């Protein structure tokens, strides 16, 4: 069924309930002639007479009565569904799907979820905890939370936490045995624990800051 046909059926129901083209046209906000033309076109398409017209009144035929029995509950159900949708503007509800890394989920997402769901109990939140990058559109997520600065050209991002600082450290016993590195580049001679990105398999390049200048150390070994 085409959308235009659904509208024509709604017009027929209005005429049948009002028993008047004049009243139905006023209710629908269209001209009486346009409504009469629509009814003739609907009857021609169905090959059935739906309305009996006299100079004083309009009444549904037997076929029209059967159509009314079908249309009224269906259109009432549509009205109820539309009313339920409009309620969403006043009362947030539904399911929100979020993908986040473990750190972001624990430190940022969960505390917010606790506050939001307490205030809006009709909101349900699904959190997928995953370290790798995902396609939030293809996987039908509403939002993604990740550490880092890289952003695809067609994506929109906003910061949701303060900037994080990371530090390189080791146990005193290690320094006593291997010596203390003076420069970030000295780490190339040390045993380091590093991070491998789940998606690409690439190793994380350690990022340091010296007087506002960024230094990157590519650590290949993982202990």
N, C-alpha and C positions, 0 to 999 in steps of 0.2 A: 504494500500500500504506500502511495506517495503521500508526502506531508500535506499537499493541497487537499487530497481526499479526506484526510482526518479532519481538516478544518471544515470541509463541506458537511461531513457527518455531524459535527458539533452544531453547525447552523441548522441542520434538519431537526436536531433534538430541541433546539431553542424554539423553532416554529411549532413543533408538535406539543411542547409543554405550554407555550403561550396561547396556542390555538388562534394565532393572529400573526400575519406577516408584518403588520404595522408595529405591534408591540415587540416582536422578535427583532425587527430591524433596529428599533430604538435601543433595545438591550444590547445588541451586538455592535452598535455604533456604525451601521452601514445604511445605505439607502434601501428603500423597499424594493425598488426595481432590480437592484443588484442581487438582493436576497432571492427574489422570485426567479431571476435568471439562473442563479446557482442551483436552486431546487430542481428546475426543469432539466438542467444539465446532469445533475446527480441521478434523476429518474431515468434519463436517456441512457446513461452509462450502465445502470443496473438492469435496465429493461423492465422496470416495475414502476407502477404508480404507488407512491408512498403517501401522498396527501390528497384528500378530497377537498376541493375548493368550491365554495359557494360565495355569493355576494355578501353574506353575513358572517360566515365562519370558515374555519379550516380545521379538518380533523384527519388523523392518520388512518390509512387503510389497514387491512389485516396485515399486509406485508410491512407497512409502516410500524404497526404495533409490535411485530416480531423484532424489527430492527431496533426499536426503542428498548425492548427488553435486553438486547445485547449491548447497546451503547451505554445506557445509563450506568450500570456498575463499572464498566470499563473506564468511562470518563470520570466517574466519581473517584476511582482508584488513582487516576492520573492527577486529579486535583489534590488528593491527599498526599501523594508523593511530592508534588510541587510545594505544598505547604510545609512539608517536612524539610525540604531543601532550604526554604527561606528562613527556617529557624536557625540554620547554621550561621547566618549572619549575626544573630543575637547571642547564640550559645555555641562556642567552639566544640566540635565533636568530630570523631573519625579516627583513622589510624595514620600515624606518622612513622615512616621508615627511615632510619638513619644508619649510615655506615661510618665507623670511626675506628681509629687505632686504639690499642689497649690503654695507653696513657691518657689520651683524650677522653675515652669513655669513662675511665675511673675518676679523673680529676675535674673534668669540665661537664660532660654530658649527664652523668648520673645525678649530680646535685641539682641540675636544672630540671631534670625529669621529675624528681621528687617534689619539687615546688609546683610545677605545672600540673601534674596529675592530681595533686592534692586540691588545687584550685578548680581544675576542670576535669572532673571524674569521667566525663564522656570521651576524653581524648585517650587513645591507646598508642603507646610508643613501642616500636620494635627496633632494637639496636643490634646491628651486625658488627661484631668486633673482628677486625681483620687488619693485618699490617700492610698488605699490598694495596696499590691503587686500584680502584674499580670504576667502571663506567656507571655513574649513578643514574643516567637516563635509561640505558639498556637494561640495567638490573632493577629498575623501578624503585629507586630510593628517592626520598624527598630532599635529602641533604647528605653531604659527606663532610667529615671532620678529619683533617690530617695536619701533621706538622710539616713545615716547609714553606718555601716561597714560590714554587713553580705552579703556574696556573694555565690551563688551556685557554686559548683565545676566546672561545665562546662561553666560558664559564664566568660566574659572578661569585666573588668571595668577600667575606667580611671577617675581621678578627673577632674572636669570641673569648680570648683570654689574654693576659699580659704576655709580653715577649719572654721567652724562656732562655736561660743561659745554661750551657753545658760545660763540664769541666773534665779534664783528663787527670786521673789520679792513679796511684799505685800504693801498695803496702810498704811500710818502712823497711821490711825485710828484703823486698825486691830492690829498693834503691841501694840498700847496703851491699847487695851482691852485684848489681849491674851498673850502679852509678846513677846519678840524677841528670836527666837531660836538661840542657841549658836552652836550646832552641827547639821549636816544634819540629824542625827537620831532623833533629837528633833521634826522633822516634823511629826513624827508618832502621835504626840499629837495635831496637828493643822489641820484645815480645808484647804484642798488643791484642786486646780483645776488640774485634770490630763487628760492624753490622753489615749483613748482606741483604739487599733489598729483595723482598719475596717475588715481585713481579719480573724485574729485569735480570736479577741475579748479580747485579753490579755491587761492588763494595762501596761503602760510604767513605767519602773523602772527608777527613777530619777538618773542621773549620775553626780557625783561631783568629783573634783580632789583636793587632799590634798598632797602637796609636791611631785607631780608626781605619787601618788598612787590613783587608782580609787576607789571611794566609791559609792555603789548603794543603793538607798532607795526605797523599794517597797511600793508605796502609793496605798492602796486599795480603799480609799474613793474618790468619785467624788462629788464636790459641784457645 
